[in-house]
Each structure stands twice: as C-alpha cells, then as structure tokens.
Amino acid sequence: MGAICSIAGCAASLACCCGSAACSLCCSSCPSCKNSTSARIMYTIVLMVCLIISCIVLAPGLQSALEKIPGFCSHVTDCNKLVGYLAVYRVCFAFALFFLLMCVLMINVKNSRDGRAPIQNGFWAVKFLIVGGVLIGAFFIPRGSFSQVWMIFGLGGAFLFIIIQLIIMVDFAHSWNESWVSKAEETDNKIWFYALLFFTVAMYCATITATVLFYVFFTKPDGCELNKFFISFNLIACIIISIVAILPKIQEVQPRSGLLQSAVISLYTTYLTWSAMSNEPDAKCNPQGVTLENGKLTPHADFQTVIGIVVLFVMVIYSSVRNSSASSVAQLSGKGEATAIPESTAAPEMDEENGRPGQKVWDNEQEAVAYSYSFYHFMLALATFYIMMQLTNWYSPESASIASLSSNWSSVWVKMASSWVCMVLYIWTLVAPLVLPNRDFS
C-alpha cells in the first residue's frame, strides 16, 4: 500500500508542471507547452497510475506481505479484498467511472471559453481526490454479482477499444501511403517513391522471415496443429489482401491503393500471430516458455511480462490520443467536418493578463479545441476496460496474476481474433467503394 501512496504523491507533484496556466506558475523548471498538451499528459499519468496499481494488486506474494504487518489484515481490513482479479476490477471501476463522468461533463465543449473547459485543463488536486475517494469506496462494494456484471461491461468496452484500435491501424496504413504519394507527386522527387518501395519490400521481407521462423520454432512435425493453422491461415490471408489491393477494379475506384498498406497490415497481423502463440501455456508448442510443470508452462513474471506491460501501455495511450483527434472523431462518427485549432502553435511571449513573461502553459484553444474532450475521455474509459481485461485473462479472471499475463489461452484467442478482424476491416476499405458506389469514401 505504501507503493500506491507514493505513486499518488508523485502524480500529485507532477500536477504542478502539467496543470493549467495558473498552476504552472509555481513550477519555474517546467518547459513551456500548450494547454491541450499539458492536460493530456496529466490524463496519461492518471491512466498510468491505474495500470500500476492494477499490476501491484496482482503481484505474487502481496497478500503474504500485507499479512506480515501486525494487525493489518485482522483488525484494519480484509486483505483478500486488496489482491487478485477482483481488486483489479475495483481499481478499474474507479478510474473508468472517473473517465466516463468527464466524458459526460465535456460533451459539446467547443473552445476554452466554455465554462467547463477549466475543469478539463485544471483542478488536478480535486480530480486526484475524487479518483482516490471513488477508489477507496470501490473496495467497499459487496462482492455479490459485482464481478460478473462488471466483467460484462469490461468485455464490451475492451472489444470496442480493440475494434477502434484496429480501425486506426488501417487508417494509419492508408494515411501513410497517401501522404508519401502526394509528396512524390507535388515535389516530383523520386526519393518518395524509393522510400515507399524500400519500406514495402522491408515489411514483406520481415513478414516472410517471421512466418518461416514461426514454422520452425512454434510447430512440431507430430503436433502443434493449432499453431500450424494460425500461421498458415494468416499467411494465406496476407497473400489475399496483397492481391486484392492491386486488382484493376480496386485501382479504378482507389488509385492510391497499393502494396504499402497491405504490407503494413501483413506485418501487423504477423506480429499479432507471434504475440498470440507466445502466450500459449503449452510448453511443447511455445519455445519461449522456460518453466515447466506437468508438460505445461508455469506462468512467471519475467522480462517478457514486463515488456508486455510496457507495450500494452504504449498501445493504449497511442490509441487513446490518436482516436481523440478532430479528424479521427469525424471519421469514426461519419461526419465530414471536424473542429480544429488554428495552425499557430507558438508560445506567447508574455502573459497578456498579468504581464508575466515566460508563461509556462498557454491557452491554444480559445478559438477551437485541439481534440474532442468528450471522445478523449470515452477512449480512456475504454482503455481502462482493456487494461482490466488484459490483466485478468479476459473471460477467466480466477486464474489471473501479473505473471499469467504472458501465458494464458484467453489472450491467445483475443489476439488471433484481432488479427482476423484487422484484415477484414482492411479488405472492407478496399471493396467498399465497389459495394456502395453512391457513397463518398474520400
């Protein structure tokens, strides 16, 4: 519990450097930044606190350590409530509730002149107190049907987060190709075409090399049929999407469709295949397992687990920030226009109101917000659900621990299903103009 308190203390102290303009004046060592940036840094810290606390309550031996504190488990509280998957549920319940509350409060905020904008960009001490209070209260919720009901909410939110994340991955592939092709056409510089060719070939080579290594290390001549299916199916799917991307019919309706996009999706699918097979608790078919017990992998917290947590957090943050941008909200909601801030991002030389030079955090959203406040918090709430499900083995939370993050069948099937959905979404972006010719997909 001391670690949890220290985390909260560090986050509170960082609020000085990342809060509103008024708060930033008390911390002269902080670099200057935009108000929209500083706010998102702080909400990232809030989500990081959620992840760290969730990992702590899943840490092996935590309950034994708490029981060594004289009278803590016998007189102060029931230590069973502070550890295990149910504790993760309670932690994520508190943070998800906070983000959903902010989501509702920030609906239709257009600029920083809105009376609700200061709530988004400031009052960090109050926000941490609210989160802390809800977090403490969550541990007093009777078990009853809480775990079953909250798991349903978690599954729904996590799967929605995955779908949006995959949509952004497909959008990234198309945006990358369109950006470089446009630059090549505008500047008449062949270096952009050479760069496209290089990265396309490199990603296909990486995909082919990885697939060969999968057959070598994750399959056996007399077994591992499931892995053989995973590898073969996704390899065939990658070949199909590559052929479809350059079909004449597709090129007619999407002239900029090409192999770069399919190479990105193929490589990402290959990564998901590797990640899924690396999570298999089968010692025979998973060479990355080193601890054996009755022919199966014994979950253990190792370097792979740490890397998995880091990758999880990075992906969660990237998806949350990327999906809350004005253009992304417009695409996901089907609206053609999006509110955007002016291009000027230079820091003001002086605080006009008080005449103080060197303002640390300045307001860059007086005309229009830089991102959708409401949708940003909605994505953070979904990210919280995703963290909760990922750490608690999805639909089998009873066996969850911080070590089992790198060895469980739930993650295997979720990741494989994600790879298939990703390819389906990419195929749909290619054939949609043919299926729905009267709709504008630009």
Buried (B, 14 or more C-beta within 10 A) or exposed (E): BEEBEEBBEEBBEBBBBBBBBEBBBEBEEBEEBBBBBBBBEBBBBBBBBBBBBBBBBBBBEBBEEBEEEEEBBEEEBEBEBBBBBBBBBBBBBBBBBBBBBBBEBBEEBEBBEBEBBEBBBBBBEEBBEBBBEBBEEBBEBEEEEBBEEBBEBBBEBBBBBBBBBBBBBBBBBBEBBBEBBEBBEEEEEEEBBEBBEEBBEEBBEBBBEBBEEBBEBBBEEEEBEBBBEBBBBBBEBBEEBBEBBEEEEBEEBBEBBBBBBBBBBBBBBBBBBBBBBBBBBBBBBBEBBEEEEEEBBBBBBBEBBBEBBEEBBEBBBEBBBBBBBBBBBBBBEEEEEBBBBEEEEEBEEEBEEEEEEEBBBBBBBBBBBBBBBBBBBBBBBBBBBBBBBBBBBBEEBEBBBBBBBBBBBBBBBBBBBBBBBBBEBBBEBBBBBEEEEEEEEE
